[in-house]
Amino acid sequence: MALFTKQEALDYHSQGHKGKTEVIPVKPCKTQKQLSLAYSPGVAQPCLEIEKDPALAYEYTGKGNLVGVLSNGTAVLGLGNIGAQAGKPVMEGKGVLFKTFADIDVFDINLATEDPEEFIRCAKLMEPTFGAINLEDIKAPECFMIEDRLKEEMNIPVFHDDQHGTAIISGAGMLNALKLTGKKPEDLKVVVSGAGAAASACTKFYISMGVRKENVFMFDSRGLIHAGRTNLTPQKQFFAQSKDFGSMSEVIKGADMFLGLSVKGILTQDMVSSMAENPIIFACANPDPEITYDEAKAASPNCIMGTGRSDFPNQINNVLGFPSIFRGALDTRATAINEEMKIAAAQALADLAQTDVPDNVKKVYGKDDMSFGYDYVIPSAFDDRVVEWVASAVAQAAMDTGVATISLDIEEYKKSLRARLAASRERVGCVVDNYGLDF
């Protein structure tokens, strides 16, 4: 049953201040002196200091807490190529999540181009503005080229959340599933349904965590990806099996893990029944998974099942990742978000899920007995500790791997994160309440 009507969704976006975000000054401008400090002539002083030392932009401007959410609207949610302007509500929504969950400011930049070279040029020209770039809703295979080039050619973190967000969250779930079942990553047989940006990134992430590439069987709309097929993209060639091992229903027999980033209903109960004991099933098709939680549990009661939905256990929700990952990267002024930082984020989420579930989280779900186990391998997005655990782990990994340009005392940093987020939510809540909207 839907939580809202079409009209309620439209009203939410149109009533009061149009859209979902606005820019509010954080310094006073009520007197002649304050006006002179805010603009001419006082603004000249920080400009001259930054000219002498560009790193001072982090001291005298908001660059260090500002992320650019860049998209061309070619692969929006479950809507497809709807264009940059139609995709703008999603990008504004991303800004809301960054601010709500990690006190990060966002400008959403919606670029009217499908030319990757033009997109890359636009992004690079904006490097002085932002502390980091979040790429969003860009179709494959262009998204791979865009991210790779920008990571090589820019000196600030660039992160395509559609690829890596799902990988990190599901990777955390995989770590805990292995802990519960006693399986090892190098022994897993993994079947993947889907071969787009998210599926490719997830699978590569699992490989970086110990899964053997030869044990991965990836399917696209034409079937198993194997060396005998022609016209495979470089991304698909990476996962190609040596030969055709048959249909998904044949290949999935004895499989330990299923990852779905494809279409509703493609995974049947018979397929689940044929998998190994205690199978891991991450069915992430949006909005309806490859198989429902109830169907999967009926076919294999001891399966560890996760979806992208909030009404089933183990929600694979990217909001568990990107706000806190960027928080840790920004606070160390990292020049990149590398593989070690991603793995640190996944491990932090896995560790957090093993702790006692807070009472406020239980209240949200109307349960008294939530605890680490088959139906709780991924922490809830409502757990206020996520930013503290993940951002600090990412910051530590940034320092350990040499991409951080400043050092932090991690224990003091954790304390500062709690205070910062509490203050931010109070401040933002006061602004939102002033609109008098009730949704």
Order of alpha helices (4+ residues) and beta strands (2+ residues): alpha-alpha-alpha-alpha-beta-alpha-beta-alpha-beta-alpha-beta-alpha-beta-alpha-beta-beta-alpha-alpha-beta-alpha-beta-alpha-beta-alpha-alpha-alpha-alpha-alpha
